Amino acid sequence: MPNSEQTLLYVFAFKIDGADIPQEMMDNVLECLVDQSINIPDLCTVRIADERFEFLDSSLLAAGKRLEVSAGEQGGTMTKIFDGEIVGLEVDMSAHGTPCVVVRAYNKLHRLHRGRVRKTYVDVTLSDIAQQIASRNGLSAEVESTSPVHKWIIQNNQTDFEFLVQIAFESGHEFAVDGSKLLFKKAVPSSGPTIELSWGQTLADFRPRLTAVEQVKKVTVRGWDPTRKEAILGQATSTTTHPRVGLGKDGGTYAEQAFGGQKEFSVVTAPVTTQPEADTRAKSILDEINGSFIEASGLCDGRAEIKAGGYVKITNIGQRFSGEYYVTHATHVYTAGEGYTTRFTVTGKRPSSLVALLDSTSEERHAPLGGNVVIGIVTDVRDTEQDYGHVKVKFPWLHETENSHWMRLAAPMAGPERGMYFMPEVNDEVLVAFEHGDMRRGYIIGALWNGRDKPPRPIGEVVKDGAVKKRIIKTTYGHILEFDDGSDPSGPYIHVTTRNSNQIKIDDKDNKIHAATQKGHCITIDDASNSITVKNSAGTAKVTIDCGGASMKFECTGDFVVDTKGQFKVDAAAGVQVKTPATMNLEATGTGTLKSTGPLTVQSSAILTVQGSLVKIN
């Protein structure tokens, strides 16, 4: 049983659902631990002696009950150090001790771990998303606004907590829960009072650690802007996440002065598409790196004012490490035998707990360089060593001028001297994948349009009523092959057009084929009229073949001339008829014969003249 005469027994006070716990329960509290951290739920564990199991069966100790813990000097002002809800109970019945009830509680941030969400967010900022996450978990929100507005973001089967960690990292924010309020903010110097701790007086243990390893002065984040078809370069050169101590330098400046040369940390795997995104990500990464420049841990008598997300001022330890530190982790421990102590940790933005490491969304969580599908710009298509469609590309998100090795080209169909052979051209934007993440083994898996390189037709001509109606192939020279599935009254059809407007149209609606030259000379094969028609651009000369009646018709508004170097024969089984309203001449420079095996009539309604050097009749 705990000693009720301990003078420090009442430095901790407990409320359940807003009411003080019964005095009998309070008198049996053996231990209370409150663990606070940035970006993970606060934990509270209370051990209560329960020899008769009366507290175990009490309705007060039930999941979902609100638990508040306050601490302070006996008889003085109490400061709340925990506000959450009970999530679990445990009974400790050791062989040689008093049975204990162990109450476990988290602050309401734990709610974000319940269930996985598949949701898309359209035209929102990351702070808008934080607001929505708070709302659907029964929390109010206090958020610092972010930019830019994102066109589309997916929460891909993630818990709300995992997703909040992700967007906090991308925006350079931290988050926590205060009671029933979600806080989403940047880590900035506190405007409130700073807790002062003096070594040898109010500070029992303190271990600061300085390391220049990995420290840089500049962070760059490279990406690709598909709207403008150009590389993005985000940069960050200043940071405020290091402790404000007598050293007076950030990690990058310290390392530069110690080792010489301004080193740069480049990130090429962040999927940023706008300049603000790249700048924000660069600042967040520099803050994370610089936050590990000076780390520390300390122990003092119980100070309820020390909280994760607050500041402590350390004095009486010389100049270099004296100053203000941003607390990232604080643990308040009360035991009936040893009283109340507070331990705190300073780790910057880099996680120090196992849970935080598992939930981290730092760059190390992304696939290694080359392990993702990436953007490339074609730089060379003239592979003379291996003649089967190799190209070279540069990666604008990685470097402006460095070229890749020759890459194979994926095609919809490929085989021995057959397939679809469409090579990309220099300066085309392409999508590149890597075999097993090895950047030496790249494949071009497709080409991409962007804000500068538009498709061959506006989307309104291709999509009608939500359905794709046109498929188009257009070459650089200007040749076009168009497949229409009925997007307009003249469809469906297949249309081939050259740059000079020579064309062939296969019409599936009217079942006809029409071919025309640039000047308009054309031939039409028409099932509806059952005919084949050839005509000139002016329509003054036309040949029509009647495929149904087996007849042929020649139409001409000018002279009709048949010129042959050999014989000209007309053989008609059903007869020959030559008729003109004007003069008709039959003329031969050689022998002329007019012969009939049947009756022959020569008739004129005017004068008939038969003339020759000698006229013979019969």
Phi, psi and omega in degrees: 000143178291155179276112184289351181268002178299127184291338182265009186298325188259017175286346176249138177231145186233140173230141174238123184053038174088355182245144177301143178290156180304148182300323180298320177293319180299319181294341183256009176290121180267323187202145172220132178234127175241121183245116182246137178215155173285132172074007170224158184298141172289142182243139173230129177237126180237126176256126183235125175296133186215072185296325182258008178060024180285327180284327178301321182269002182287141178290346178294323184267080181223147179302137180098345178290138177286131179238125177241136179235130177236154181219156178170176178290143181301125181086356181255192180287135179265140179242129181288128179244351178207137175215104183207210181217147182293133180241344182196158177231150180215147177244127179251107181240082180282164186292330187238023181224177179280135176303142181230145169263130177252117180260127178245135180219150173238156169289172191290359173296336181297336180300333183287353177271350187273116176081159177246146188241136172243105188209145174249147180239129185241132177053057181227158168267165178294329176291329174298318180295317178302320178297317180294319179298317178299315184298315184283354175251018175072027181242148167279175185218143171232104187238147169266128187296150179238168173216157006269187172278127181266132180296320186200130176223142179244137169264101195267081179054045179248153170291159177299328179293312179302318182290323178293322175301317181298310184287333176293319178295317182294329184261356182074026182255166169239161179220156178198170175242130175245101185067248179249023183241128175274126177257129180227103190209167173278151176278104182238159178306134184291139176267353180271184181293142178257135182284123181263130179234130183246127181300133180088351180238286180258358180241113185275326184213135178208130183227088176279148181226126177247133175217134178268359180297134177073356183287135180226160180268341188216140173238132175241141176238120181257142179210194184221129178260104182289340179288317182261356181053057178205159181288152177246138178230104175267141183224149173219132181231356180228148183208156182232016187275350178282153177301145179270082185246179184298337178303322173071023181221152170275172185297320181296316179296318180297314181293322180297318180289330182281319189245350179081151177080139178268108181273151183234139176255116183254137178243123182239004182252004179278124184281067180264145182233357178226158180297315178300321177300314182295318180296317180296316180295320179298316179296319181297319181290319178297320177299319181294315180296312183293331180296339180267003180298310176235118176243162183200160171220148183211162180222135179214170171300159186310121176228100183296339182287342179282118183223153172299130183097358177251187183237146170237145178249119183261130181230169174069031176231032183085191186268316191303314185255002177283138179149198185261136180236140177271119185279124178255345182207129178225137179234121177255124183233126173239130171230149182297331183270326188249354178085210191241125176229158177231128175245139180226156182227144177238112181229011183065214182270354180279132183292147179242340180268157180298318180299315181295321179297320179292328182267358186296143176244034177292175185300336182294343180282341179283160177299151180299162182308126182092353183276355182247169170281132188227168178272140174223158175241124184294132180242339184204137178233015187252065177276105183269349182277318181233107189271066173212054168075049176264147175222160172248149178225163166246156181248100185296336178282348182252311181198147186284332189239338184293131180263156174279175168282173178298134182242143176284156185248120176284141181227156178299332179207135178209141180191186182297108179053036176210168178126184177259112188252090179239106179271138172290163180250161179303134181082004172287145174272129184229164177255129187241135174240155184239135180288118181055028178074010181271116183291351174279348184236076183261155179225134174276113185255359178172166176247157187229140167273164181208191183294339179258325179259102187271158173296163183291344178222148173298151183299331180293337177274340185265323183248127178233127178054038176081003181241143178282122184247344181232142168236133191227137169240124179228130180272168177299321180296327179124003175292141183229131170242118188237126176252120181245126181262020177107039182281342180217173184302338182274351183272174358279154182198168170240129186232124175249124181228133175271171179301325182271016174071021165283138190209156173227130179235123177256110189261112180275347179282308181261002179053061175213159179240130183232125177238136183216150175269176180302322183277352176104001173293135190212164173226135182232128174249115193234118177288329183296314178268358179055047186217162171238125185235132174239128179212160178275174186295328181276348183077013182274347178224128185212139173240126180238128176252118177275104185286337181277314182268002179061034179245161179226138183231128176253128177237134182209130179272351177244203178294143175245114188239130171246118185237118180226144178276346177251203180285149174246114184241139173237118182235109182234118183291331184263000178121162179234132179231122177242123186218136176212142177281354180250194181291142177237131178239132170244117188223136176224137177277347176250208180291136178242135183228132173238111192225143177216139176275352177242195179299144179231126182240128172245116190223142177217139177278354175240203182293136176253122182244126173241119189223138175191166178297333174210128181251122178245131176240118183056000000 
